[in-house]
Structures are given as structure tokens and as C-alpha cells.
Amino acid sequence: MSASSLGGIWTCSSLTFPDHAEFMSIDESRGRIIAFHVISIEPVKRAPIRSWYRPESDTSIAARLGPAQPWRITEFQLDGDRVSWISGSGTSTWQRLLSDEQPDWLDRRLTAENSKMDADEAAREQARRDFAAGKPKIYEAGGDAIYEDIYEPGISDNQRHLVARFPRDGSLTGCANSRVGYARSFATAYNQEIVSLVQDNP
């Protein structure tokens, strides 16, 4: 990875738990940032934060937590294998990691988080196609080993009236679904996009 590139794996000490490291993957080709932040240490747990980003200038990016979220500008300073992120709350400096320095669990968790981002992008694209064709629907999720009850992810109680007339699709439910995480992410993003389209096209 080029020293002039943001792409790669980065690490820094946790601000909350300084003896433990946090990790961040920047995928320039897909415009994705996935960070794992330490949220507890007994045992150590790291929560993922998924973002999409785009370059704004040589020293700034715009990032958002999802395709439906607003873009937020963040400044950075890149100095070889160090990058400093500058925000209103201060500056955090990260060190680039070589592949043989990365923890064993990182590839597995990056694969899982990227799968969820793939699902989000595919779902929103399908939702826009279905809405344009006059065939919107609402996906159900659950009925699996994690969530026993069937539910409609991505729709709040005060939004249900907006989509009450649309047919329900239960193809992503059930214990037999071997990609539970992907299915739930797909259903959530699809439903959110349909709600957004209904709100934008009353």
C-alpha cells in the first residue's frame, strides 16, 4: 500500500481503554471505512462502525453511516504510515499496519461487515427499481436462531402507516437461511429505502 494512500488497515490506542487497540479498514476502491472500537475489556469487545466515504480534497473526506444519512466532512493529515483525523472533539492519530501485524480475528470480521454493506447497497438499488416499476413491497426478517419472531426491520412505529398497503415478502425469514446477517441487513436497508421513497413521493 502506498504511503500516500489512505487505503489499508490502521490502528490506535483506545481513548477509553488505552491498553487496548482499535482498528480501522479503509477500502479506497469501494469507498468504505470499517472501524472496530473497544466498548468493554472483560472480556474485550469491539463494536463495528461502518461508513461510506468519498474524497473531498487532498486533506479531507466526506463520510456517512449509511446511504440515507447526511455526509459529514472530516479533515485529515497523512504523513507516510501515520494519519491524523481532525474533528471538533480533537485529533486522533492512527498507525498503518502491515498484513503480518494484523490480529487473527480481523479478516473474519471485515468479511462479515463488508457483507452487510454489500446487502445495504444491493437492497437500496432493488428498492428503487421496484418503486419505479410500481411494485414496492416490505421484507420481513426473523424466524431464525437469533430472532425467533417475524418482524419488519427498518420501519419505525410511526412509519408503518406509510407502507401498510404494500405486500409483505417473507423470503428472507427462517432458520434455514444460511446468511442470516446478510438477509437482515438487506431487509432493513430495502424497507428504509421504500419508506424514504414514499415520503419523497407522497
N, C-alpha and C positions, 0 to 999 in steps of 0.2 A: 504494500500500500504506500502511495506517495506521501511524503511528509507534507506536501501542500494540499492534501486531500483530507476532508472530514471523515471519509468513509473508514470503517473498521470498528474494532472493539476498544472501548475506553473504560478506565476505572478511576475511582477516587474514594477516599475515606468517607464513610457516612458522617453527616453532621450530627446526627442524633446518637449514633453508636460508633465513635471514632476508631475503635479497634476492629471494625468490620468494613469490608469493601462493598461498594456499589458498582454496578456495571451498566454500560450503555453501548448498544449497537447502532451504528449509523449506516444505512444502506442507501448509497447515493443513487444507484440505478433505479430503485423503486420509490425513492423519496420517503423513507421510513426511519423513524427513531424508536427503538425499544429500550427502555431503561428498567433496571431492577433495583428498587430501593429497599433498604433494610427497614422492616417495620417491627421486628422483635428479635431477641437474641437467645431466648430459652424455650425452644430451640431457635436457631437463626432462620428467619423467614424474610424473603424478599418479594415485594409486590411489584408486578409489571405495570408499566405505563406505556401505552402505545400512542405514537403520534405520527402524523403525516407532515412532511415539510417540503419547502421549496426555497431555493436560494433567492435572496433579495438583493444582495450586493456582495462584494468581496469579504465583508465583515459582518454580515447579518443573514438570518434566515427568518422565514415565516413558518410557524408550526401550528397545528391544531390537533385536538384529541380525536376528531372524527370528521368525516366529510360534511356533516351538518353543523359543525362547530365553527366559530369565527377564527380567522387567522390572527396569531399574535407574533409580533416582531421581537426577536431576540438577537442581541449583538454578541459577537464572539471575537476572540483574538487567538489566532492559530500560530504557534511557534514550534515548528517541527513536530515532535511527538507529544506536545502539550497543547491543550485547548482550554481557554478560559471563557466561560459563559457569563455574560454580564446582564444583570437584571436589577430591578428596583430594590430587591432584598439583599443584593450583594453580588459577589463574584465567586464562582466555583471553578476550580481548576482540575482537569482530568488528564490522565496519562494514557497514551496509547499502549495497548497490549499486543505482544506477538502471539501467534497462534499457540505456541507451546506454553504460554503463560496463562492461558485461559482456564477457568475451572471446568471440571469434567461435566457438570450439570448444564453448562451454558448453551451448548448446541441443542440439546433436547428442548430446553425451554424456549429458545429462539424459534425453533421449528414450530412449536405449539402456538406461540404468539403470532408468528407470521401467517399461520393457517387461519387464525381468527381475522387477521387483516385482509387476507385473500377473500374470506367469506363476506366481510363487510363490503368490499369493493364489488364483488360479483352480485351480491344481493341488491345493492342500490341500483346497479345498472339494469338488472332484471325488473326491479320495481318501476323504473322509469319507462321501460319498454311496455310492461303490462298496463301501466296507467295510460300511456299514449294510445294503446290499442283498445282502450275501454274495457280491459279485463283485470282490474285490480283485485287483490284478494288479501287475506290476512293469514299468515302462517302461525300454526300452533307449535308449541315445544313442550318438552317434559315427557312423562310416561316412561322414564328411564331410571337407571340406578341412582342418579343424582337427584332428580326432581320427579317424584312419583306422580304428582298431579299434573294434568294438562293445563297449560296457560298460554297467554298471548304476549310474548315478550316485546318490550319496546313501546308499549302503549300504556299511558297513564289512565287513571280512572276518569279524569275529566276530558280525555280524548276519545273514549270508547264510542260516544255517540256519532263521532265523525266517520267511523268505519263500520257502524253496526249493520249497514246494508250489504256489505261485501261478503262473498262466500269465504268459508274457512278451509284451510288446507292443512291436513294432519300428516302429510307425508314425511315430515321431519321429526315425528314423535316416535317413542317406543324404544324398549330396551335393545331391540335387535339392531338399532342404528349404531354402527361401529365408529361413527365420527360425531359423538355427542357434542363435543366442544364446537366443532365447525357448524353443526346443524343449529345449535342455539345462537351462535353469532350471526349466522345467515338469517335466521328468522327475526332476530332483533333488528338488524340493520334494514331488512326488507320492510318490516312493519313501520319503522321510524320514517323511512323514505316515503311510504304511502301516506302516512299522516301528514308529513310535510307537503306533499303534492296536493292533498285535499285542502289543506289550509291556504296554499298559494293559488288554488284554482276553485274558489267557492262556487 
